[in-house]
Amino acid sequence: MKLSILDYSEIRKGGSSERAMAESIALAQAAERWGYSRYWVSEHHGNRVLAGSAPEILVSALAASTQGQMRIGSGGVMLPMHSPFKVAESFSVLAALYPGRIDLGVGRSTGGRAETSAALLDGRSGSFRKYPEQAARLSAYIRGSDSAGAAVTPRAASAPELWLLGSSENGAEIAASNGMGLAFGHFIRGRAGREAVKSYRDKFVPSAGSTQPKVLVSLFAVCGRDEAEAELLARVFDDYLLDIAEGGHLDRVPSIEEIEARSYTDQQQSKIRAGRTRMVVGDPAGVRRQLIALSDIYGADEFMLATVSPDFGMKLRMYEMLAETFRLSET
C-alpha cells in the first residue's frame, strides 16, 4: 500500500505563518526519506489557522527543497476561483522546473467564505455550474489539445499529472471523462465511495499521458504512540473541525491543555461524532487495520493522509510511525 500526505500548513499555538511554512518544508523532506509517494498542499483563503493560500508557490518551494524521489502537488487548486488557462500555465512552469515530479489536483470548492471568494473573483463569475467545463478546458490546456488556439507555454516535456478531488459520482464522472486521476475525498463526507470509484473506473476515458484510471483516497488521520495518545490528539482535530462547522473563529490550532479545559453542548458533541466518521484514529497498528479495511472497500492501494496537530514534533512522529508500520522505505 502507498501512503501520501496532504499538508495544511497549520499554525499552532505560539506559532506563526513563517514557522508553518518552514514546518511544511521540513515535513516534506522527512516524508521523502521515509518513503511517502506524494506530498500535496491545500488551498484555503481567509483561514487564520491554515497558512496555505497559494499552493502553486508552496509547491515550488517544496519541490526545490526535496530530492525528486516523491511527487509534489496541489490538493487542490480551487478551479472555480481561477482561470483554467492561468492554472495550466503556472503548473506547466512547475513541470518544466521539476520534470516528472509535479501533480496538479483541482477541486470545486471556493476555499473560503463568501466575502473571500468575492475578493478572489473580483467581479468575475465563479458559478459551480461551469466546473465540468473548466475541468475539460484545463485538461485540454495541459495536454495541448485545445482547439481555440490558446497555447499554454512553456510546453514541458513531462506535463503535470492531473487529478480531480471528488466526493460523489458526479465528481468521479468529471475525472473519468477527462482522463484524470480521482482523489476521492473520504474526509469530505465520511462515507464509503465504492459506487463513485466504480463509476470512475467504468467510465474512464484514456487520454494523452493517462491511459489507465488512477485512484487515491484522502482522509483525516490521527496516530499516537498508543490509543490514549491518539484519542487526545484526535480531540484537538475534533475541536478544529467543530470550529470550521461553526464559522471558523480560531486563529491557531488549540493546544492539548486548552482542549482538556473545554466542554461541549450536546449539539456540539453530535457534530464531533459526525466528524469522526471522516477520520481514522489509533496507534500505528490500529490505523493500519483501518486503512486496510478501507482499501478493501474502495479497491484503492494509495491513501493520502491529512492531519491537524497541536505539536509539530507529534506530527512528524505520526508520519514516521506510519511509514515504519507500512514499511514504505522498502516499497
KEVEX-169666 format. One record per residue (C-alpha): x, y, z; residue number from 1; residue in one letter. Coordinates in steps of 0.05 Angstrom, whole numbers. Layout:
N
+--------+--------+--------+-----+------+
!     xx !     yy !     zz !  nr ! rest !
+--------+--------+--------+-----+------+
!      X !      Y !      Z ! NUM !    A !
...
+--------+--------+--------+-----+------+
END
This chain:
331
+--------+--------+--------+-----+------+
!     xx !     yy !     zz !  nr ! rest !
+--------+--------+--------+-----+------+
!      0 !      0 !      0 !   1 !    M !
!     24 !     70 !    -17 !   2 !    K !
!     17 !    128 !     31 !   3 !    L !
!     19 !    201 !     14 !   4 !    S !
!     10 !    266 !     53 !   5 !    I !
!    -38 !    324 !     46 !   6 !    L !
!     -9 !    381 !     87 !   7 !    D !
!    -50 !    440 !    112 !   8 !    Y !
!     10 !    482 !    136 !   9 !    S !
!    -28 !    494 !    201 !  10 !    E !
!     -8 !    549 !    250 !  11 !    I !
!     -3 !    523 !    321 !  12 !    R !
!    -10 !    558 !    388 !  13 !    K !
!     51 !    603 !    395 !  14 !    G !
!     69 !    595 !    321 !  15 !    G !
!     68 !    639 !    260 !  16 !    S !
!     57 !    635 !    185 !  17 !    S !
!    132 !    635 !    174 !  18 !    E !
!    140 !    576 !    221 !  19 !    R !
!     83 !    539 !    189 !  20 !    A !
!    116 !    544 !    121 !  21 !    M !
!    183 !    522 !    148 !  22 !    A !
!    149 !    462 !    181 !  23 !    E !
!    116 !    442 !    115 !  24 !    S !
!    184 !    441 !     82 !  25 !    I !
!    215 !    402 !    139 !  26 !    A !
!    158 !    351 !    138 !  27 !    L !
!    164 !    342 !     62 !  28 !    A !
!    239 !    329 !     68 !  29 !    Q !
!    226 !    277 !    123 !  30 !    A !
!    168 !    245 !     85 !  31 !    A !
!    212 !    235 !     24 !  32 !    E !
!    265 !    200 !     67 !  33 !    R !
!    211 !    156 !     98 !  34 !    W !
!    183 !    133 !     30 !  35 !    G !
!    118 !    171 !     21 !  36 !    Y !
!     94 !    174 !    -51 !  37 !    S !
!     65 !    244 !    -57 !  38 !    R !
!     63 !    308 !    -17 !  39 !    Y !
!      6 !    355 !    -33 !  40 !    W !
!    -13 !    422 !     -4 !  41 !    V !
!    -82 !    453 !      1 !  42 !    S !
!   -113 !    519 !    -19 !  43 !    E !
!   -151 !    557 !     35 !  44 !    H !
!   -168 !    630 !     37 !  45 !    H !
!   -185 !    675 !     97 !  46 !    G !
!   -168 !    618 !    145 !  47 !    N !
!   -125 !    643 !    202 !  48 !    R !
!   -105 !    572 !    223 !  49 !    V !
!    -83 !    546 !    155 !  50 !    L !
!    -26 !    584 !    121 !  51 !    A !
!    -31 !    552 !     52 !  52 !    G !
!    -68 !    602 !      7 !  53 !    S !
!    -24 !    595 !    -55 !  54 !    A !
!     -8 !    522 !    -69 !  55 !    P !
!     29 !    537 !   -134 !  56 !    E !
!     81 !    578 !    -96 !  57 !    I !
!     88 !    528 !    -39 !  58 !    L !
!     94 !    470 !    -89 !  59 !    V !
!    154 !    505 !   -120 !  60 !    S !
!    187 !    514 !    -52 !  61 !    A !
!    175 !    442 !    -33 !  62 !    L !
!    200 !    414 !    -98 !  63 !    A !
!    263 !    456 !    -92 !  64 !    A !
!    274 !    430 !    -21 !  65 !    S !
!    267 !    356 !    -37 !  66 !    T !
!    309 !    307 !    -77 !  67 !    Q !
!    260 !    283 !   -130 !  68 !    G !
!    240 !    216 !   -100 !  69 !    Q !
!    170 !    239 !    -84 !  70 !    M !
!    117 !    275 !   -125 !  71 !    R !
!     96 !    345 !   -103 !  72 !    I !
!     29 !    376 !   -119 !  73 !    G !
!    -35 !    412 !   -101 !  74 !    S !
!    -93 !    381 !    -65 !  75 !    G !
!   -121 !    422 !    -93 !  76 !    G !
!   -127 !    486 !   -133 !  77 !    V !
!   -199 !    510 !   -126 !  78 !    M !
!   -215 !    516 !   -200 !  79 !    L !
!   -280 !    557 !   -196 !  80 !    P !
!   -237 !    613 !   -167 !  81 !    M !
!   -186 !    614 !   -223 !  82 !    H !
!   -176 !    616 !   -298 !  83 !    S !
!   -161 !    546 !   -323 !  84 !    P !
!   -111 !    576 !   -372 !  85 !    F !
!    -72 !    611 !   -317 !  86 !    K !
!    -72 !    548 !   -273 !  87 !    V !
!    -46 !    508 !   -333 !  88 !    A !
!      9 !    560 !   -344 !  89 !    E !
!     31 !    560 !   -271 !  90 !    S !
!     36 !    485 !   -267 !  91 !    F !
!     69 !    479 !   -335 !  92 !    S !
!    124 !    525 !   -308 !  93 !    V !
!    129 !    479 !   -247 !  94 !    L !
!    133 !    418 !   -292 !  95 !    A !
!    189 !    450 !   -331 !  96 !    A !
!    227 !    468 !   -267 !  97 !    L !
!    217 !    399 !   -236 !  98 !    Y !
!    208 !    348 !   -292 !  99 !    P !
!    167 !    286 !   -276 ! 100 !    G !
!    151 !    308 !   -206 ! 101 !    R !
!     90 !    354 !   -207 ! 102 !    I !
!     17 !    336 !   -193 ! 103 !    D !
!    -40 !    384 !   -208 ! 104 !    L !
!   -100 !    367 !   -166 ! 105 !    G !
!   -162 !    410 !   -172 ! 106 !    V !
!   -228 !    416 !   -134 ! 107 !    G !
!   -294 !    453 !   -140 ! 108 !    R !
!   -297 !    488 !    -72 ! 109 !    S !
!   -285 !    562 !    -62 ! 110 !    T !
!   -231 !    550 !     -9 ! 111 !    G !
!   -261 !    604 !     36 ! 112 !    G !
!   -322 !    642 !     58 ! 113 !    R !
!   -366 !    684 !     12 ! 114 !    A !
!   -331 !    750 !     23 ! 115 !    E !
!   -263 !    720 !      9 ! 116 !    T !
!   -289 !    686 !    -53 ! 117 !    S !
!   -317 !    752 !    -78 ! 118 !    A !
!   -250 !    785 !    -68 ! 119 !    A !
!   -215 !    728 !   -106 ! 120 !    L !
!   -263 !    732 !   -164 ! 121 !    L !
!   -260 !    809 !   -167 ! 122 !    D !
!   -326 !    815 !   -204 ! 123 !    G !
!   -319 !    752 !   -247 ! 124 !    R !
!   -368 !    695 !   -246 ! 125 !    S !
!   -349 !    634 !   -204 ! 126 !    G !
!   -410 !    591 !   -215 ! 127 !    S !
!   -402 !    518 !   -197 ! 128 !    F !
!   -443 !    501 !   -259 ! 129 !    R !
!   -382 !    517 !   -301 ! 130 !    K !
!   -337 !    469 !   -264 ! 131 !    Y !
!   -343 !    410 !   -312 ! 132 !    P !
!   -328 !    456 !   -370 ! 133 !    E !
!   -269 !    487 !   -332 ! 134 !    Q !
!   -241 !    417 !   -317 ! 135 !    A !
!   -246 !    399 !   -390 ! 136 !    A !
!   -211 !    462 !   -412 ! 137 !    R !
!   -156 !    453 !   -361 ! 138 !    L !
!   -144 !    382 !   -385 ! 139 !    S !
!   -141 !    407 !   -457 ! 140 !    A !
!    -92 !    463 !   -440 ! 141 !    Y !
!    -46 !    417 !   -401 ! 142 !    I !
!    -45 !    365 !   -456 ! 143 !    R !
!    -40 !    413 !   -514 ! 144 !    G !
!   -106 !    392 !   -545 ! 145 !    S !
!   -146 !    457 !   -540 ! 146 !    D !
!   -178 !    477 !   -606 ! 147 !    S !
!   -188 !    550 !   -590 ! 148 !    A !
!   -116 !    567 !   -607 ! 149 !    G !
!    -95 !    588 !   -537 ! 150 !    A !
!    -29 !    551 !   -527 ! 151 !    A !
!     -1 !    544 !   -457 ! 152 !    V !
!     73 !    558 !   -450 ! 153 !    T !
!    121 !    531 !   -432 ! 154 !    P !
!    105 !    463 !   -461 ! 155 !    R !
!    143 !    418 !   -413 ! 156 !    A !
!    166 !    350 !   -438 ! 157 !    A !
!    133 !    319 !   -377 ! 158 !    S !
!     65 !    350 !   -364 ! 159 !    A !
!     36 !    355 !   -294 ! 160 !    P !
!     -3 !    294 !   -273 ! 161 !    E !
!    -77 !    314 !   -269 ! 162 !    L !
!   -121 !    295 !   -210 ! 163 !    W !
!   -192 !    315 !   -192 ! 164 !    L !
!   -215 !    317 !   -120 ! 165 !    L !
!   -285 !    288 !   -115 ! 166 !    G !
!   -333 !    261 !    -63 ! 167 !    S !
!   -391 !    239 !   -107 ! 168 !    S !
!   -407 !    202 !   -171 ! 169 !    E !
!   -413 !    269 !   -206 ! 170 !    N !
!   -342 !    288 !   -190 ! 171 !    G !
!   -319 !    217 !   -207 ! 172 !    A !
!   -351 !    223 !   -276 ! 173 !    E !
!   -317 !    291 !   -289 ! 174 !    I !
!   -250 !    259 !   -273 ! 175 !    A !
!   -265 !    198 !   -316 ! 176 !    A !
!   -288 !    237 !   -377 ! 177 !    S !
!   -224 !    279 !   -376 ! 178 !    N !
!   -176 !    222 !   -364 ! 179 !    G !
!   -156 !    250 !   -296 ! 180 !    M !
!   -136 !    212 !   -234 ! 181 !    G !
!   -190 !    211 !   -179 ! 182 !    L !
!   -172 !    233 !   -109 ! 183 !    A !
!   -234 !    211 !    -72 ! 184 !    F !
!   -248 !    255 !    -11 ! 185 !    G !
!   -268 !    207 !     44 ! 186 !    H !
!   -252 !    265 !     92 ! 187 !    F !
!   -308 !    307 !     60 ! 188 !    I !
!   -367 !    261 !     72 ! 189 !    R !
!   -341 !    204 !    115 ! 190 !    G !
!   -380 !    153 !     75 ! 191 !    R !
!   -353 !     98 !     33 ! 192 !    A !
!   -350 !    118 !    -40 ! 193 !    G !
!   -350 !     49 !    -71 ! 194 !    R !
!   -402 !     69 !   -123 ! 195 !    E !
!   -366 !    133 !   -142 ! 196 !    A !
!   -300 !     98 !   -150 ! 197 !    V !
!   -332 !     42 !   -191 ! 198 !    K !
!   -366 !     93 !   -235 ! 199 !    S !
!   -300 !    128 !   -247 ! 200 !    Y !
!   -265 !     64 !   -267 ! 201 !    R !
!   -323 !     42 !   -312 ! 202 !    D !
!   -327 !    109 !   -348 ! 203 !    K !
!   -253 !    127 !   -352 ! 204 !    F !
!   -232 !    154 !   -419 ! 205 !    V !
!   -158 !    145 !   -434 ! 206 !    P !
!   -121 !    208 !   -453 ! 207 !    S !
!    -51 !    231 !   -470 ! 208 !    A !
!     -7 !    217 !   -410 ! 209 !    G !
!    -62 !    179 !   -373 ! 210 !    S !
!    -81 !    113 !   -404 ! 211 !    T !
!   -106 !     78 !   -341 ! 212 !    Q !
!   -152 !    100 !   -284 ! 213 !    P !
!   -116 !    121 !   -220 ! 214 !    K !
!   -150 !    125 !   -152 ! 215 !    V !
!   -125 !    150 !    -86 ! 216 !    L !
!   -168 !    160 !    -24 ! 217 !    V !
!   -157 !    221 !     20 ! 218 !    S !
!   -178 !    221 !     93 ! 219 !    L !
!   -163 !    251 !    161 ! 220 !    F !
!   -116 !    211 !    204 ! 221 !    A !
!    -91 !    215 !    276 ! 222 !    V !
!    -39 !    167 !    301 ! 223 !    C !
!     -8 !    165 !    370 ! 224 !    G !
!     43 !    120 !    404 ! 225 !    R !
!    -16 !     86 !    437 ! 226 !    D !
!    -92 !     92 !    434 ! 227 !    E !
!    -95 !    140 !    493 ! 228 !    A !
!    -47 !    190 !    459 ! 229 !    E !
!    -84 !    182 !    393 ! 230 !    A !
!   -150 !    199 !    427 ! 231 !    E !
!   -121 !    260 !    460 ! 232 !    L !
!    -93 !    286 !    393 ! 233 !    L !
!   -158 !    269 !    358 ! 234 !    A !
!   -195 !    314 !    407 ! 235 !    R !
!   -154 !    373 !    381 ! 236 !    V !
!   -173 !    355 !    310 ! 237 !    F !
!   -246 !    348 !    333 ! 238 !    D !
!   -245 !    418 !    361 ! 239 !    D !
!   -215 !    447 !    297 ! 240 !    Y !
!   -268 !    413 !    253 ! 241 !    L !
!   -323 !    436 !    300 ! 242 !    L !
!   -297 !    507 !    296 ! 243 !    D !
!   -299 !    504 !    219 ! 244 !    I !
!   -371 !    479 !    222 ! 245 !    A !
!   -389 !    537 !    268 ! 246 !    E !
!   -360 !    592 !    225 ! 247 !    G !
!   -284 !    588 !    236 ! 248 !    G !
!   -266 !    632 !    295 ! 249 !    H !
!   -200 !    600 !    315 ! 250 !    L !
!   -135 !    636 !    298 ! 251 !    D !
!    -89 !    579 !    318 ! 252 !    R !
!    -92 !    503 !    327 ! 253 !    V !
!   -112 !    496 !    400 ! 254 !    P !
!    -64 !    464 !    450 ! 255 !    S !
!    -78 !    399 !    486 ! 256 !    I !
!    -85 !    438 !    551 ! 257 !    E !
!   -138 !    483 !    521 ! 258 !    E !
!   -177 !    423 !    495 ! 259 !    I !
!   -176 !    389 !    563 ! 260 !    E !
!   -207 !    451 !    594 ! 261 !    A !
!   -264 !    456 !    545 ! 262 !    R !
!   -335 !    429 !    549 ! 263 !    S !
!   -385 !    419 !    493 ! 264 !    Y !
!   -460 !    421 !    486 ! 265 !    T !
!   -499 !    360 !    465 ! 266 !    D !
!   -506 !    390 !    396 ! 267 !    Q !
!   -431 !    402 !    391 ! 268 !    Q !
!   -416 !    332 !    414 ! 269 !    Q !
!   -462 !    306 !    359 ! 270 !    S !
!   -423 !    346 !    308 ! 271 !    K !
!   -358 !    318 !    336 ! 272 !    I !
!   -383 !    247 !    329 ! 273 !    R !
!   -402 !    261 !    257 ! 274 !    A !
!   -332 !    289 !    244 ! 275 !    G !
!   -301 !    225 !    270 ! 276 !    R !
!   -331 !    186 !    212 ! 277 !    T !
!   -282 !    223 !    167 ! 278 !    R !
!   -221 !    202 !    208 ! 279 !    M !
!   -180 !    141 !    225 ! 280 !    V !
!   -154 !    145 !    296 ! 281 !    V !
!   -109 !     97 !    334 ! 282 !    G !
!    -40 !     72 !    347 ! 283 !    D !
!      2 !     51 !    286 ! 284 !    P !
!    -26 !    -19 !    284 ! 285 !    A !
!    -97 !      6 !    292 ! 286 !    G !
!    -91 !     57 !    237 ! 287 !    V !
!    -61 !      3 !    192 ! 288 !    R !
!   -121 !    -43 !    204 ! 289 !    R !
!   -169 !     14 !    188 ! 290 !    Q !
!   -134 !     32 !    124 ! 291 !    L !
!   -131 !    -40 !    100 ! 292 !    I !
!   -207 !    -45 !    112 ! 293 !    A !
!   -218 !     19 !     72 ! 294 !    L !
!   -173 !     -7 !     17 ! 295 !    S !
!   -219 !    -67 !     10 ! 296 !    D !
!   -280 !    -21 !      5 ! 297 !    I !
!   -250 !     27 !    -46 ! 298 !    Y !
!   -205 !    -21 !    -84 ! 299 !    G !
!   -150 !     32 !    -77 ! 300 !    A !
!    -78 !     20 !    -60 ! 301 !    D !
!    -59 !     92 !    -43 ! 302 !    E !
!    -83 !    134 !     15 ! 303 !    F !
!    -69 !    208 !     25 ! 304 !    M !
!    -70 !    226 !     99 ! 305 !    L !
!    -84 !    295 !    127 ! 306 !    A !
!    -79 !    316 !    200 ! 307 !    T !
!    -82 !    377 !    244 ! 308 !    V !
!    -35 !    371 !    303 ! 309 !    S !
!    -22 !    416 !    364 ! 310 !    P !
!     52 !    400 !    362 ! 311 !    D !
!     99 !    394 !    302 ! 312 !    F !
!    142 !    341 !    336 ! 313 !    G !
!     80 !    297 !    346 ! 314 !    M !
!     60 !    308 !    273 ! 315 !    K !
!    129 !    286 !    249 ! 316 !    L !
!    126 !    225 !    295 ! 317 !    R !
!     58 !    205 !    269 ! 318 !    M !
!     81 !    202 !    197 ! 319 !    Y !
!    146 !    168 !    216 ! 320 !    E !
!    109 !    114 !    256 ! 321 !    M !
!     62 !    100 !    198 ! 322 !    L !
!    120 !     97 !    149 ! 323 !    A !
!    153 !     45 !    193 ! 324 !    E !
!     88 !      6 !    203 ! 325 !    T !
!     75 !      3 !    128 ! 326 !    F !
!    149 !     -7 !    111 ! 327 !    R !
!    145 !     48 !     60 ! 328 !    L !
!    221 !     53 !     50 ! 329 !    S !
!    221 !    -20 !     27 ! 330 !    E !
!    169 !    -10 !    -29 ! 331 !    T !
+--------+--------+--------+-----+------+
END
